């Protein structure tokens, strides 16, 4: 399996509670823990060097079949993300297996998104994700009351065209499989191992900054109120900055990934 990530994982790691922006009769309590998730299809495995985790994402066979046949994701679909702590060596670095992948340790938590006909009507249009609802569970499969569910709605909201599923390309079997080569030109920033390289780039006013995704995971740049498209492996996108200054940016899908642009003459 290729590495990837699903943004719904943010709900399992955020510290904030559900805010009043969501109606009290809508919410994560609708979702029961999916005890039979492992009977479905494991369609993504993910190494996350930035947070030292190994992750597995499961879907029902019916959902995978529908996506790969170009049909809508069916009602009743449950996507389950299992988060594992990576095993660490004495220096605190993730242990890798013979294939160079992280070795999973203890379970850190679960994140779940479920689609049901009629769900979502309680939410305002500004945050509704179609008929999807989100929930999170602790390692012992108890409901995680501390998860930030609103953040997941906000993160998935821009992706309506792929039914709000960030990993839809993997689900549909269309994610690029060819290796992507990094670049070393002026203004180039490579995305490798859930990190930006270089972390800071200096350009002239009007000179483009280009992000090249070499990861087997989607990424999206968010800077100064602007966002790139979701970049799959091998994809790139450029932005120009006309004013001098220092601009911080992050991956909209993986907020722990941060970088900086300095624009000066």
Residue, then its C-alpha position, 0 to 999 in steps of 0.5 A: x500500500x502507498x502512503x497517504x493521509x486523510x484529513x479526518x485524522x485531525x479530529x482524533x488529535x485536536x484538543x478543542x471541543x465541539x463549538x456552538x457553531x454546530x447544532x446540539x442535535x447533530x454530532x459525532x454521537x450518531x456514529x457507533x464504533x465500527x467493530x467490523x472495520x477490519x473486515x473491509x478494505x485496507x486501502x491506505x497505509x500512511x507513515x507520518x514522520x511529522x508526528x511519528x505515527x503509522x496509520x491504516x485507513x479502511x472502507x467497505x468493499x461496496x464503497x471501494x467498488x462504487x468509487x472505482x466504477x465512477x459511482x457515488x459513494x453509497x449511503x452507509x459507507x464508513x471510513x475508519x482511520x486507525x492511528x498507531x504510535x510508531x515504534x521508536x529506537x533509543x534515539x527517538x526515531x521511528x523504527x523501519x521494517x525491511x521495506x522502509x516503512x514504520x513499524x506500528x506500535x500501540x494504537x493511539x486512537x481512531x477517527x471515523x467518518x460515516x455517510x447516511x441518507x438524511x444526515x447533515x440537515x442540522x448543519x448550516x450550509x457554511x459547514x455541512x459536508x453533504x451527508x457525512x458525520x465525523x467521530x473519534x474514539x480513544x484506543x479503548x474504543x470509547x467516544x473521544x469527547x475532546x476531539x475537535x469535530x468542527x475542524x474536520x468539517x472545515x477541512x473537508x468542506x472545500x472538497x465537495x466535488x469528491x464527496x468531501x473524501x480527501x483520500x478519494x483518489x486512493x479509494x477510486x484507484x486513481x492516485x498517481x503511482x509513478x515516482x516523483x522527482x524533487x526539483x532544485x530551481x529558484x523558488x522550488x519547495x519540495x514536499x518530502x516525508x510530510x515536510x517542506x524543503x527548504x523550510x524557508x525560501x527567499x524570492x524577489x517580488x513577483x517571482x513564483x514559489x513552486x511547491x512540488x509534491x513527491x509524497x504518496x499523500x495529498x497536500x495543499x498549501x495555505x498562505x495569506x488567505x490563499x490555497x493551492x489545489x490539492x496536490x497529488x504525488x507529482x503535482x505542483x503549483x506556483x504562487x506569486x507574491x508582489x509585496x515584500x515581507x515574510x509569509x508563514x504558510x502550512x499544509x491545509x491538510x496536515x497543519x503540523x507541516x509549516x514553511x516560510x517565504x521571504x519576499x525581498x528585492 
